Amino acid sequence: MPIDPYILLLLGTVGLAALLPARGTGADVASGASTAAIAFLFFLYGARLSTREAMDGLRHWRLHVTVLACTFVLFPLLGLASRGLVPVFLTDPLYQGLLFLTLVPSTIQSSIAFTSIARGNVPAAICAGSFSSLVGIVVTPLLAAALLGSGGGGFSADSVVEIVLQLLVPFVAGQVLRRWIGGFVARHKKVLGLVDRGSILLVVYTAFSEGMVQGVWRQVSPVRLAGLLAVEAVLLAVMLLLTWYGAKALRFGREDRIAIQFAGSKKSLAAGLPMASVLFGAQASLAVLPLMLFHQMQLMVCAVIAKRRSHDPEAVASEESAEPGGPERSEKPGVPARPRAGTGNH
């Protein structure tokens, strides 16, 4: 099972916050810097997403509705059902964090990467992840208000406004300015990718520093953490099965089913962390713990699944038919296939 080196950085950041938490003025500076970093991150998301690509993706509305239903309906229902695990497997604060995890939008980058490895519908994964993130900016706080109640910390209409200002407004600004900066962002995507990861590390440090100062970690024991991991493993397994076989029952093709499985079964750390900081305040470090653990788990499991999907007979046959000089399928029955002319791209 592969371990993403970035997860080691996340764990190191948690350790740094435990040893040297930001206090006083330092905490204010860290909080302001993390807010600015996340805003810039979503600005880059907006600058990267092609408006034309997004409009083309809308045509595949059945796929996007399916992904949204998995993300904001099936996941929350499973989260509510896990209430019965309190207090045997979960404490009430850990359950609140688990329920919040089920309300967070889907990922963008990793959904695209795994869909590409598995030879699925990559454009659909791009649009599905982007649409989920945009919808989640509004839907996640509203669901948190309805389902978490007072456990959601200081939720209010101001919370929704703050989240919209921090996430949606920068995204829209990136879309507006994409005409002028889109090329620069595309050419320097590797360098700017450091912003993605750096901003998340900064938010993690800020949230866990505040949690250390407030003493929230005294509420968690190794036994409770083990119980949380077991519950999340079951949650991920159920969603992977529902997205794959549910998409099959809805008569989606193989490539679409891959996009639905990876976009519909995953949760975004980049979107969830700033929302948790706003909604939970000092309790944010404990609230995002289930999300951080689930994030690592989904990366490990989906990496294995994507690799196996890439060796499916259908995927291999599709790639061979696209090879230059390879056989080309005839559009008409009874007409023999002819070789593909020229070199072409695949």
C-alpha positions as a printed NumPy array, in Angstrom:
array([[  0.   ,   0.   ,   0.   ],
       [  1.656,   3.267,  -1.101],
       [  2.096,   6.046,   1.445],
       [  1.938,   9.56 ,   0.034],
       [  5.022,  11.503,   1.244],
       [  2.743,  14.485,   1.654],
       [  0.943,  12.657,   4.45 ],
       [  4.269,  12.456,   6.279],
       [  4.505,  16.243,   5.937],
       [  0.994,  16.543,   7.363],
       [  1.925,  14.357,  10.319],
       [  5.11 ,  16.369,  10.781],
       [  3.059,  19.564,  10.795],
       [  0.792,  18.102,  13.483],
       [  3.888,  17.184,  15.495],
       [  5.275,  20.711,  15.105],
       [  1.975,  22.169,  16.303],
       [  2.091,  19.846,  19.32 ],
       [  5.644,  20.878,  20.248],
       [  5.572,  24.539,  19.204],
       [  1.965,  25.722,  18.942],
       [  1.348,  29.269,  17.767],
       [  0.224,  31.504,  20.618],
       [ -0.858,  35.102,  21.029],
       [  0.33 ,  37.327,  18.197],
       [  1.917,  34.346,  16.454],
       [ -1.474,  32.613,  16.355],
       [ -3.087,  35.717,  14.837],
       [ -0.375,  35.907,  12.165],
       [ -0.681,  32.184,  11.379],
       [ -4.474,  32.45 ,  11.149],
       [ -4.308,  35.409,   8.766],
       [ -1.654,  33.735,   6.638],
       [ -3.662,  30.489,   6.366],
       [ -6.79 ,  32.408,   5.341],
       [ -4.85 ,  34.251,   2.636],
       [ -3.187,  31.028,   1.441],
       [ -6.498,  29.188,   1.061],
       [ -8.018,  32.153,  -0.79 ],
       [ -5.048,  32.14 ,  -3.177],
       [ -5.406,  28.373,  -3.593],
       [ -9.016,  28.711,  -4.778],
       [ -8.008,  31.641,  -6.976],
       [ -5.594,  29.256,  -8.733],
       [ -8.361,  26.646,  -9.037],
       [-10.447,  29.233, -10.869],
       [ -7.552,  30.237, -13.114],
       [ -6.824,  26.609, -14.031],
       [-10.347,  25.486, -14.915],
       [-11.222,  26.153, -18.539],
       [-14.647,  27.789, -18.769],
       [-15.266,  26.049, -22.073],
       [-14.301,  22.717, -20.513],
       [-16.751,  23.333, -17.692],
       [-19.559,  24.204, -20.113],
       [-18.835,  21.072, -22.158],
       [-18.908,  19.037, -18.963],
       [-22.43 ,  20.234, -18.189],
       [-23.682,  18.149, -21.085],
       [-22.876,  15.038, -19.074],
       [-25.371,  16.1  , -16.433],
       [-26.383,  12.565, -15.379],
       [-22.826,  11.803, -14.286],
       [-22.482,  15.049, -12.338],
       [-25.85 ,  14.611, -10.611],
       [-24.778,  11.089,  -9.625],
       [-21.499,  12.339,  -8.138],
       [-23.258,  15.152,  -6.27 ],
       [-25.83 ,  12.69 ,  -4.908],
       [-23.043,  10.419,  -3.657],
       [-21.174,  13.335,  -2.083],
       [-24.019,  15.278,  -0.471],
       [-26.749,  12.634,   0.015],
       [-25.322,   9.118,   0.425],
       [-22.287,  10.186,   2.437],
       [-24.324,  12.279,   4.938],
       [-26.861,   9.469,   5.346],
       [-24.056,   7.063,   6.249],
       [-22.682,   9.701,   8.603],
       [-26.028,   9.996,  10.362],
       [-26.284,   6.204,  10.595],
       [-22.919,   6.097,  12.377],
       [-24.501,   7.935,  15.316],
       [-25.32 ,   4.497,  16.713],
       [-21.581,   3.869,  17.185],
       [-21.443,   6.432,  20.009],
       [-20.144,   5.777,  22.671],
       [-18.916,   2.245,  21.903],
       [-16.554,   3.108,  19.021],
       [-16.621,   6.912,  18.935],
       [-16.801,   9.758,  21.395],
       [-19.29 ,  12.491,  20.621],
       [-16.589,  14.974,  19.403],
       [-15.115,  12.33 ,  17.086],
       [-18.587,  11.56 ,  15.774],
       [-19.116,  15.26 ,  15.063],
       [-15.865,  15.234,  13.085],
       [-16.895,  12.084,  11.221],
       [-20.263,  13.586,  10.359],
       [-18.542,  16.772,   9.152],
       [-16.28 ,  14.596,   6.974],
       [-19.343,  13.207,   5.185],
       [-20.528,  16.749,   4.353],
       [-17.31 ,  17.929,   2.675],
       [-17.131,  18.189,  -1.165],
       [-15.142,  15.824,  -3.366],
       [-11.514,  16.217,  -4.349],
       [-10.254,  17.614,  -7.652],
       [ -6.597,  16.693,  -8.195],
       [ -6.579,  13.141,  -6.851],
       [ -9.889,  12.254,  -8.538],
       [ -8.399,  13.343, -11.868],
       [ -5.116,  11.511, -11.225],
       [ -6.727,   8.2  , -10.267],
       [ -9.265,   8.4  , -13.101],
       [ -6.391,   8.934, -15.539],
       [ -4.401,   5.987, -14.14 ],
       [ -7.471,   3.732, -14.389],
       [ -8.101,   4.923, -17.99 ],
       [-11.441,   6.461, -17.17 ],
       [-13.261,   9.602, -18.309],
       [-10.762,  12.286, -17.247],
       [-12.735,  15.347, -18.528],
       [-15.754,  14.123, -16.552],
       [-13.591,  13.758, -13.431],
       [-12.272,  17.314, -13.867],
       [-15.761,  18.765, -14.125],
       [-17.251,  16.532, -11.414],
       [-14.578,  17.503,  -8.888],
       [-14.842,  21.196,  -9.761],
       [-18.652,  21.248,  -9.606],
       [-18.593,  19.393,  -6.282],
       [-16.172,  21.941,  -4.793],
       [-18.276,  24.881,  -5.952],
       [-21.544,  23.368,  -4.719],
       [-19.899,  22.421,  -1.434],
       [-18.953,  26.016,  -0.654],
       [-22.655,  26.678,  -0.031],
       [-24.115,  23.218,   0.632],
       [-21.561,  22.015,   3.214],
       [-22.176,  24.877,   5.698],
       [-25.943,  24.525,   5.251],
       [-25.784,  20.765,   5.865],
       [-23.532,  21.399,   8.867],
       [-26.125,  23.787,  10.292],
       [-28.911,  21.255,   9.784],
       [-27.1  ,  18.101,  10.935],
       [-24.448,  19.239,  13.387],
       [-26.494,  21.89 ,  15.174],
       [-24.744,  23.248,  18.234],
       [-21.976,  20.683,  17.745],
       [-20.897,  22.638,  14.69 ],
       [-19.414,  25.366,  16.863],
       [-20.247,  28.937,  16.01 ],
       [-22.313,  28.321,  12.884],
       [-24.308,  31.292,  11.669],
       [-25.192,  33.145,   8.488],
       [-21.894,  34.968,   8.97 ],
       [-20.132,  31.6  ,   8.727],
       [-21.595,  31.002,   5.28 ],
       [-20.608,  34.512,   4.2  ],
       [-17.066,  34.008,   5.49 ],
       [-16.695,  30.698,   3.657],
       [-18.072,  32.178,   0.422],
       [-15.676,  35.128,   0.683],
       [-12.734,  32.85 ,   1.391],
       [-13.427,  30.187,  -1.25 ],
       [-16.01 ,  31.166,  -3.866],
       [-15.027,  34.795,  -4.464],
       [-11.357,  33.96 ,  -5.166],
       [-12.457,  31.118,  -7.485],
       [-14.684,  33.471,  -9.476],
       [-11.87 ,  36.035,  -9.599],
       [ -9.575,  33.358, -11.016],
       [-12.153,  32.543, -13.689],
       [-12.506,  36.221, -14.624],
       [ -8.737,  36.706, -14.899],
       [ -8.071,  33.341, -16.561],
       [ -8.014,  34.978, -19.998],
       [ -4.841,  36.842, -19.02 ],
       [ -3.144,  34.545, -16.508],
       [ -4.35 ,  31.086, -17.588],
       [ -1.286,  30.48 , -19.768],
       [  1.114,  31.488, -16.998],
       [ -0.642,  29.204, -14.508],
       [ -0.528,  26.277, -16.956],
       [  3.192,  26.788, -17.661],
       [  4.096,  26.947, -13.977],
       [  1.654,  24.393, -12.599],
       [  4.385,  22.389, -10.86 ],
       [  5.708,  25.405,  -9.002],
       [  2.234,  26.681,  -8.188],
       [  1.34 ,  23.184,  -7.036],
       [  3.486,  23.917,  -3.995],
       [  0.893,  26.541,  -3.075],
       [ -1.741,  23.789,  -2.924],
       [  0.195,  21.735,  -0.439],
       [  1.774,  24.597,   1.452],
       [ -1.577,  26.252,   2.113],
       [ -3.039,  23.032,   3.511],
       [ -0.006,  22.544,   5.78 ],
       [ -0.425,  26.087,   7.061],
       [ -4.114,  25.522,   7.843],
       [ -3.292,  22.239,   9.597],
       [ -0.648,  23.942,  11.727],
       [ -2.995,  26.781,  12.658],
       [ -5.902,  24.471,  13.537],
       [ -3.825,  22.017,  15.563],
       [ -1.96 ,  24.829,  17.332],
       [ -5.257,  26.246,  18.512],
       [ -6.357,  22.782,  19.583],
       [ -3.181,  22.301,  21.613],
       [ -3.586,  25.661,  23.331],
       [ -7.215,  24.818,  24.173],
       [ -6.297,  21.285,  25.346],
       [ -8.768,  19.442,  23.078],
       [ -6.374,  16.522,  22.484],
       [ -6.901,  15.275,  26.007],
       [-10.242,  13.945,  24.76 ],
       [ -8.672,  11.365,  22.405],
       [ -7.155,   8.004,  23.366],
       [ -5.375,   5.385,  21.18 ],
       [ -8.35 ,   3.058,  21.55 ],
       [-10.719,   5.745,  20.251],
       [ -8.398,   6.448,  17.327],
       [ -8.382,   2.747,  16.43 ],
       [-12.18 ,   2.725,  16.55 ],
       [-12.32 ,   5.783,  14.311],
       [ -9.999,   4.161,  11.752],
       [-12.155,   1.023,  11.681],
       [-15.337,   3.044,  11.142],
       [-13.733,   5.075,   8.355],
       [-12.459,   1.934,   6.631],
       [-16.012,   0.595,   6.526],
       [-17.328,   3.963,   5.322],
       [-14.822,   4.104,   2.453],
       [-15.485,   0.482,   1.453],
       [-19.25 ,   1.055,   1.368],
       [-18.916,   4.186,  -0.785],
       [-16.507,   2.525,  -3.216],
       [-18.958,  -0.338,  -3.683],
       [-22.017,   1.916,  -3.982],
       [-20.391,   4.225,  -6.542],
       [-19.111,   1.376,  -8.707],
       [-22.123,  -0.938,  -8.714],
       [-24.65 ,   1.901,  -8.443],
       [-23.18 ,   3.504, -11.578],
       [-23.418,   0.124, -13.294],
       [-27.083,  -0.169, -12.329],
       [-27.625,   3.302, -13.82 ],
       [-26.136,   2.004, -17.103],
       [-23.012,   4.146, -17.183],
       [-20.127,   2.918, -19.337],
       [-16.833,   1.746, -17.874],
       [-14.998,   5.075, -18.245],
       [-17.852,   7.   , -16.647],
       [-18.123,   4.485, -13.81 ],
       [-14.442,   5.022, -13.014],
       [-14.934,   8.797, -12.84 ],
       [-18.007,   8.359, -10.644],
       [-16.235,   5.956,  -8.299],
       [-13.206,   8.168,  -7.711],
       [-15.057,  11.503,  -7.605],
       [-18.018,  10.175,  -5.614],
       [-16.131,   8.286,  -2.898],
       [-13.535,  10.889,  -1.902],
       [-13.422,  13.967,   0.297],
       [-11.388,  17.156,  -0.101],
       [ -8.888,  18.142,   2.558],
       [ -8.287,  21.503,   0.837],
       [-11.967,  22.487,   1.058],
       [-12.717,  20.814,   4.39 ],
       [ -9.948,  22.389,   6.474],
       [-10.867,  26.069,   6.028],
       [-14.567,  25.271,   6.469],
       [-13.836,  23.43 ,   9.714],
       [-11.763,  26.355,  10.958],
       [-14.743,  28.655,  10.456],
       [-17.435,  26.288,  11.736],
       [-15.664,  24.707,  14.725],
       [-13.282,  27.387,  15.953],
       [-11.062,  26.077,  18.76 ],
       [-12.444,  22.547,  18.275],
       [-11.351,  22.486,  14.619],
       [ -8.249,  20.328,  15.226],
       [-10.369,  17.517,  16.663],
       [-13.077,  18.014,  14.032],
       [-10.651,  17.652,  11.103],
       [ -8.888,  14.591,  12.518],
       [-11.393,  12.172,  10.893],
       [-10.999,  14.045,   7.597],
       [ -7.194,  13.824,   7.697],
       [ -7.266,  10.097,   8.439],
       [ -9.888,   9.452,   5.751],
       [ -7.843,  11.488,   3.262],
       [ -4.803,   9.242,   3.706],
       [ -6.928,   6.107,   3.624],
       [ -8.678,   7.083,   0.393],
       [ -5.347,   7.867,  -1.299],
       [ -3.869,   4.487,  -0.371],
       [ -6.911,   2.426,  -1.324],
       [ -7.785,   4.337,  -4.505],
       [ -4.179,   4.114,  -5.723],
       [ -4.414,   0.317,  -5.595],
       [ -7.871,   0.273,  -7.237],
       [ -6.767,   2.645, -10.026],
       [ -3.747,   0.469, -10.793],
       [ -5.915,  -2.636, -11.024],
       [ -8.539,  -0.908, -13.146],
       [ -5.816,   0.067, -15.631],
       [ -5.259,  -3.643, -16.316],
       [ -8.921,  -4.443, -16.965],
       [ -9.38 ,  -6.269, -20.31 ],
       [-11.658,  -3.451, -21.512],
       [ -9.03 ,  -0.828, -20.751],
       [ -6.236,  -2.768, -22.447],
       [ -8.381,  -3.414, -25.535],
       [ -9.352,   0.256, -25.718],
       [ -5.722,   1.376, -25.524],
       [ -4.621,  -1.123, -28.16 ],
       [ -7.345,   0.065, -30.545],
       [ -6.053,   3.616, -30.112],
       [ -2.416,   2.731, -30.854],
       [ -1.006,   4.217, -34.086],
       [ -1.223,   1.645, -36.827],
       [ -3.456,  -0.542, -34.679],
       [ -6.756,  -1.985, -35.874],
       [ -9.641,   0.429, -36.155],
       [-13.138,  -0.716, -35.383],
       [-15.619,  -0.419, -38.179],
       [-18.645,   1.767, -37.6  ],
       [-20.851,  -0.594, -39.617],
       [-21.597,  -4.245, -38.863],
       [-20.252,  -6.671, -41.382],
       [-17.541,  -4.319, -42.631],
       [-14.025,  -5.501, -41.739],
       [-11.836,  -3.262, -39.638],
       [ -9.101,  -1.416, -41.456],
       [ -5.749,  -0.172, -40.222],
       [ -5.571,   3.366, -38.842],
       [ -3.857,   5.736, -41.224],
       [ -1.1  ,   8.087, -40.153],
       [  0.421,   8.421, -36.722],
       [ -2.247,  10.332, -34.777],
       [ -2.367,  11.036, -31.037],
       [ -3.668,   8.832, -28.237]])
